[in-house]
Amino acid sequence: MRATSVPLENNRVKLSVEVDETEMAAAMDKAAASLAQRVSIKGFRKGKVPKNVLIANIGGPSALRGEAIRESLDDFYARAVNDTGIDPIAQPEVTITGGETEGALSFDAEVAVRPELELTGYRDLRVTIPSPVVNDDEVEAQINRFRDTDATLNDVDRPIILGDLVSMDITATQSDSDADPFEMNDFMYTVGSGSITPEVDTLILGLRAGEDLVVHTDGANGAVVTYSMRLKQVKEKILPELTDEWVEENTDWPTVAEMRESVLEQMSSLRRREVASSRNEAALVALAELVDPDLVPAALVEAESNDRLHQLGHRLSEQRIGFDQYLAATGQTPESLLAQIRYDATVAVRIDLALRAIARLEDLSASEDDIERELVATAASMSTSAEELRRSLADSSRSSAFAKEVAKVKAQRWLLDQVTYVDPLGLVIDRAHLDSLGDESDADEQ
């Protein structure tokens, strides 16, 4: 079989394929064997019908050839895709151009292919992640949470500051609603918590008990929500003195020093896990932002969305959970679930396109050794042998597609080595701290 490809406009390719007579003869033999298992002919058992008898009973050689073409065309097309290395993302439009009745078979196939992007900016990615190093202020804040359980509240007659507790009567009304206002008396509000609306935490500072505060904020569907608050009493929280005696009496630690050391160790371990699990994803999401959404083919997003929806359905089925139960448990509607799946699918497609572009632009094609390593690893994850997976890829004409996936893996590893990670303050994180996270992840798995 011979196949050539010619690029067309709008990310489409035309394949021209010629299948020689020897291969067509093999395809006809295969079709005859398949038909013999399905066709009933008086005087013969299924599967035992002589070929000449079978041909005579199904309408002659042209009928058998037509069946052979119908059965084998998908395989011929898949082999042509593999041989030419194109990357289809939709079903092809196939036109038989010769050999329908005899001789070599030829056909053309026009198909949409994955676009090759001219990606820029990926060498200069700066990605914000939590710092892997826990600072003293964070440790003190955690210790203060322990002290908070034993805090006392004192009335104060001064302007309100951050952290104060304010007792208030509050009324909430919505501009587009005829319902009665929502009212709550003696509501205890912690300044800085944001539990009413963020504007409250700003506007309440400096006020005193006995004063009123009115805050307008945007509600749903363009409505305006008005909060009217009567500030009745202000209390400040007094934390107990942090001493060895208090620590021994109220915690599992004997001293302040041991408490602080243990809290630092626990927070550092938790932070390292958090960073290890999120840094790669954060880098890939940042990479996705470099891809123009208008260049993302709808066919890829649709296929990825359907695949994710199918996987979700499979997981729920295994857990014997219905979609209605899942929606109720997660507080979603069918529309919001589908919208989230489509959003995630779009991000995944943008990442895929970007990584393939990096593999091409940085010449990160997969070597035979690269392919073998990934093949062994993939086979292990599928609980099969490398040889079985290799045979399956060859039989399904997917060896070329697998090699491209390996190149994409190389591109991701290359990218993660290039990314500059910064903490929320914009300070560059030492790569040595990040490299040490691999050891932590390995230890967690043991």
Summary of the structure (lengths in Angstrom):
residues: 446
radius of gyration: 33.5
end to end distance: 50.6
largest distance: 107.9
contacts: 1214
relative contact order: 0.10
helix: 52%
strand: 19%
